[in-house]
Every structure is written in C-alpha cells, then in structure tokens.
Amino acid sequence: MFRSLPSVAWELSSVISGREWVREGEREQGLVREEMETKMGEQRRVCVTGAGGFVASWLVKLLLSKGYFVHGTVRDPSDEKNGHLKKIVHASERLNLFKADMLDYDAVAAAIAGCEGVFHVASPVPSGKAPNPEDEVIKPAVDGTLNVLKACSQAKISRVVYVSSVVAVSMNPSWTSRHILDENCWSDKEYCRATENWYCLSKTMGESEAFEYAKKHGLDLLSVCPSMVLGPLLQSKVNSSSLFLINILNGNRESIENKIYNFVDVRDIADALLLVYEKPEAAGRYICSAHPCKISELIETLRSLYPGYKYPKNIIDVEWGGPDFSLEKLKKLGWKYRNLKESLVDSIESYEEAGLLVRG
Ligand SMILES: NC(=O)c1ccc[n+]([C@@H]2O[C@H](COP(=O)([O-])OP(=O)(O)OC[C@H]3O[C@@H](n4cnc5c(N)ncnc54)[C@H](OP(=O)(O)O)[C@@H]3O)[C@@H](O)[C@H]2O)c1
C-alpha cells in the first residue's frame, strides 16, 4: 500500500527523535541526524526514464528541488545532448545517471533497483513518418514499458507513474464534437493502425498493456495523459512538440488547418506527475491538458506578442476542430496551471536564446 512521503518522513523523524531522549551528546545527535537524512533519502529515491528529454528534464529539475534523490536513465550518458542534466541545481549531490535503453531489461532493472517510485517517461516521439514504425516506435513504447514494469515488480516499487498522452484517449472514430473526453475514453487501436497513426498506437498500446500488467501483478500504477506540450527548453536537442511552434514562427508552414490544439506547459506537467505520485488517493488515469485553442487564435496571439515572425499565410477552415477534454479529475486532486500567454512567452524567449528562430 502506498503511503504519502511526508507521513513516512514524519514517522522516521519521530522514531529517531525518540532515541535522542535516551542518548544525550552532540556527537550522537549528529549521527542520529545523519542516519535520519540517509533513511529519508532512501525513502525519497525515484527513477525517471528518458531523463534527458523535454518533459523528463523538467521533472528531474522539480524532483531535485523537492529533495528527491533521482536515478535518471539516458541512452548515452556521454552524449552532449544530456549535458544540461548535470547543470540542474542539486544534480551533483542527488542525480545519478544510468545508461539504459528501455529494450534492455537488465539495464532498466539496474536503474530502478533501490528506488521507491518510478516515473516512466521514455518513449519515441517521432517528428515525421517513421520508416519502420514497428521497430522504431511501437516496440520501444510497448516492450520498453513492460520491461520497466517487470523491473518495478522485482524491485517492489511502491508506485509507478506512466507518461501516456491524450492520443491514447482521442483517436477513436466514435467520438464526435458532442463528446467531452474523459479518463474512461480510449483510442481505438485498430483505427490507429488503419490510419497509420503509429505514435498514437504506441501510446494506446503502451498505456493499456501497462494497466493490464499492473492489475495482474498488483502494481500501483497511475498514468498521466498530456496534450501538446509547450514551454521553455532545458535540453539542447529540440523535441517534436516544441518544433511544432518553432515551425509556425519560422514560416515553415505555408498553410495550416484551423484545428483546435490542446496545449499544456511542460512545468505544469512536471507538477502533475509529482502530484499524482505524492497523493495517496490518486488512482488510474489523469488527463493533463490546459488550453484548447484554435490555430487562428494561437497565431493571432503570437502575432500580437511577436509581430516579427513569418506566420503561415493560409489558414484553412475545417468542419470539426478537434476533441474537447475534461480536466476535472486532475483539478480535483489539486492541479493548477499557468495561462497560455505565459507559456508562449517563456517558450519563445527560450527558443530565441537558443538561436532557433529566424525573424521574417
Ligand atoms: N511533447 C508532447 O507534446 C507530449 C504530449 C503527450 C505525451 N508526451 C509523452 O511524454 C514523454 C516525453 O516526451 P517529450 O516530449 O519529452 O519527448 P523527447 O524530448 O523526445 O523525450 C523522449 C525521451 O524518450 C527517450 N527514448 C526514446 N526511445 C527510447 C528507448 N528505446 N530507450 C530509452 N529511452 C528512449 C529519448 O531518449 P534519447 O534522447 O536517447 O532518444 C528521450 O529522452 C513521452 O512518453 C511522450 O509520449 C509528450
């Protein structure tokens, strides 16, 4: 049974301070404090898979700022693209990087051993069509997730938080403009396959198989399903969802359909992941999406803030804009989020600083 971390910390401190009444003396008190800190550290040790990615980097930053010890998995610890992790405050004391491809069970198990909780974030997020989707997208997402969960069972992990996506909720021909999609809605795997939406298929299969595994093996599993993620970059390698906004600003899209996109800030996702991890009453899936916004409105807002960029010239009207998601479940747990303008400004300032934008 999962217990809230503050209560574990309180229990430990009360047991140890009880001993302090018996053993007087500064040296002993120092030793007791050290023992308590070590035990609390052990209790608050978590693993984050795919630590160098956009979402995971912000999660690592948040966890370190809250005092957690973090085991971060990366495929290549010596690659420059993971260099930003070492610069996060407290990384030198509390972040250990482990080399692990999600398809390598032993490497995954080594990273998870000794942790209390696991955040499984790693998954391929292709920015275009993958030539070999089965091997490049589906297998790492599905077999990789099962490897993580098996290692969690073996290591007796208290709680696992899986990062899924709203694409595991919304890709279903049964949903119409009348539906407000909530956590009971699932994408249709056959529909994803038939329409060759491999990423959507990988997330739907990854999440549904994860819940099947957790039920069968008594693992406490939660999932968070974010919509399109924006926000400042910590990492140097540009990820797919940031590229969406960068392409709009750089004039790489001559025309664009006037669909509704649902946006959420990367820092608010990190908050949501920690919230569901720490709240004992959290259970099941959580949709994490803050701002439904028509592309025409997005471009209008961007143009008013940053008139100097080459925005798409043609905005093509479409019959149905896109799905509407319910936020109630995550909000009830206490989740709060930034406004869209703040996310856009912080994203664009970060792209400008990284030299990713070309003024028109
Ligand atoms: N960004 C969004 O709009 C969005 C929306 C909903 C859900 N999500 C989910 O959020 C998670 C993170 O996405 P992101 O936007 O942060 O993308 P990202 O920056 O591309 O991060 C993906 C991470 O997964 C790792 N990875 C991929 N295949 C792997 C494998 N076989 N073994 C080990 N690591 C592997 C990548 O490692 P390498 O650097 O070594 O390739 C990278 O660190 C994903 O699960 C994604 O589905 C993202």
The ligand as a Tripos MOL2 file, in Angstrom:
@<TRIPOS>MOLECULE
LIG
   48    52     1     0     0
SMALL
NO_CHARGES

@<TRIPOS>ATOM
      1 N1          5.7650   16.5880  -26.0210 N.am      1 LIG1
      2 C1          4.4740   16.3310  -26.1120 C.2       1 LIG1
      3 O1          3.7190   17.1140  -26.7270 O.2       1 LIG1
      4 C2          3.8990   15.1240  -25.4380 C.ar      1 LIG1
      5 C3          2.4980   15.0330  -25.3220 C.ar      1 LIG1
      6 C4          1.9560   13.9250  -24.6930 C.ar      1 LIG1
      7 C5          2.7700   12.9460  -24.1930 C.ar      1 LIG1
      8 N2          4.1140   13.0270  -24.3200 N.ar      1 LIG1
      9 C6          4.9320   11.9460  -23.7860 C.3       1 LIG1
     10 O2          5.9080   12.4970  -22.9210 O.3       1 LIG1
     11 C7          7.0730   11.6800  -22.9400 C.3       1 LIG1
     12 C8          8.2970   12.5370  -23.1910 C.3       1 LIG1
     13 O3          8.1560   13.1930  -24.4310 O.3       1 LIG1
     14 P1          8.9990   14.5080  -24.7990 P.3       1 LIG1
     15 O4          8.0900   15.4470  -25.4420 O.co2     1 LIG1
     16 O5          9.7730   14.9180  -23.6210 O.co2     1 LIG1
     17 O6          9.9360   13.9400  -25.9430 O.3       1 LIG1
     18 P2         11.5300   13.7830  -26.0430 P.3       1 LIG1
     19 O7         12.2030   15.0250  -25.6130 O.co2     1 LIG1
     20 O8         11.7670   13.2890  -27.4270 O.co2     1 LIG1
     21 O9         11.8360   12.6430  -24.9840 O.3       1 LIG1
     22 C9         11.6760   11.2890  -25.2600 C.3       1 LIG1
     23 C10        12.6890   10.5330  -24.4360 C.3       1 LIG1
     24 O10        12.4850    9.1280  -24.6080 O.3       1 LIG1
     25 C11        13.7460    8.5430  -24.7880 C.3       1 LIG1
     26 N3         13.6440    7.2720  -25.5310 N.ar      1 LIG1
     27 C12        13.0300    7.0280  -26.6980 C.ar      1 LIG1
     28 N4         13.1760    5.7330  -27.0340 N.ar      1 LIG1
     29 C13        13.8980    5.1560  -26.0510 C.ar      1 LIG1
     30 C14        14.3990    3.8540  -25.8140 C.ar      1 LIG1
     31 N5         14.1820    2.8430  -26.6610 N.pl3     1 LIG1
     32 N6         15.1270    3.6350  -24.7000 N.ar      1 LIG1
     33 C15        15.3870    4.6340  -23.8280 C.ar      1 LIG1
     34 N7         14.9570    5.8880  -23.9980 N.ar      1 LIG1
     35 C16        14.2150    6.1340  -25.0930 C.ar      1 LIG1
     36 C17        14.5600    9.5620  -25.5540 C.3       1 LIG1
     37 O11        15.9330    9.2700  -25.3890 O.3       1 LIG1
     38 P3         17.0250    9.6880  -26.4970 P.3       1 LIG1
     39 O12        17.3340   11.1170  -26.2010 O.co2     1 LIG1
     40 O13        18.1470    8.7650  -26.2400 O.co2     1 LIG1
     41 O14        16.3950    9.5000  -27.8430 O.co2     1 LIG1
     42 C18        14.1190   10.8360  -24.8460 C.3       1 LIG1
     43 O15        14.8750   11.0450  -23.6820 O.3       1 LIG1
     44 C19         6.8280   10.6060  -23.9910 C.3       1 LIG1
     45 O16         6.3840    9.4340  -23.3330 O.3       1 LIG1
     46 C20         5.7170   11.1850  -24.8320 C.3       1 LIG1
     47 O17         4.9420   10.1920  -25.4600 O.3       1 LIG1
     48 C21         4.7100   14.1100  -24.9240 C.ar      1 LIG1
@<TRIPOS>BOND
     1     1     2 1
     2     2     3 2
     3     2     4 1
     4     4     5 ar
     5     4    48 ar
     6     5     6 ar
     7     6     7 ar
     8     7     8 ar
     9     8     9 1
    10     8    48 ar
    11     9    10 1
    12     9    46 1
    13    10    11 1
    14    11    12 1
    15    11    44 1
    16    12    13 1
    17    13    14 1
    18    14    15 2
    19    14    16 1
    20    14    17 1
    21    17    18 1
    22    18    19 2
    23    18    20 1
    24    18    21 1
    25    21    22 1
    26    22    23 1
    27    23    24 1
    28    23    42 1
    29    24    25 1
    30    25    26 1
    31    25    36 1
    32    26    27 ar
    33    26    35 ar
    34    27    28 ar
    35    28    29 ar
    36    29    30 ar
    37    29    35 ar
    38    30    31 1
    39    30    32 ar
    40    32    33 ar
    41    33    34 ar
    42    34    35 ar
    43    36    37 1
    44    36    42 1
    45    37    38 1
    46    38    39 2
    47    38    40 1
    48    38    41 1
    49    42    43 1
    50    44    45 1
    51    44    46 1
    52    46    47 1
@<TRIPOS>SUBSTRUCTURE
     1 LIG1         1 GROUP 0 **** ****
